[in-house]
Amino acid sequence: MAKVEIYTKAWCPYCARAMKLLTSKGADPIDYDVTMGGKKKTEMVERSGGRMTMPQIFIDGRHIGGSDDLAALDASGELDSLLAA
């Protein structure tokens, strides 16, 4: 299974939706809660090319984007192959 990292914040419905999809696929994402900012939020912004919205998702170091981007990968059938790597 691929290494999945997700940057989230509390009370974020998009974060919850992304986590639900990832776990339904058998992934065990590393969840970085950046609700209060800090070093992990700075890291997220740098890794994502300046994106500030939550969640930001990475699979094996590849920036996937947010919840809608993850759902689009799933709809196209690409998500399963990325997670299987």
Stockholm file with secondary structure:
# STOCKHOLM 1.0

chainA/1-85         MAKVEIYTKAWCPYCARAMKLLTSKGADPIDYDVTMGGKKKTEMVERSGGRMTMPQIFIDGRHIGGSDDLAALDASGELDSLLAA
#=GR chainA/1-85 SS CCCEEEEECTTCHHHHHHHHHHHHTTCCCEEEECTTCSHHHHHHHHHTTSCCSSCEEEETTEEEESHHHHHHHHHHTHHHHHHHC
#=GC SS_cons        CCCEEEEECTTCHHHHHHHHHHHHTTCCCEEEECTTCSHHHHHHHHHTTSCCSSCEEEETTEEEESHHHHHHHHHHTHHHHHHHC
//
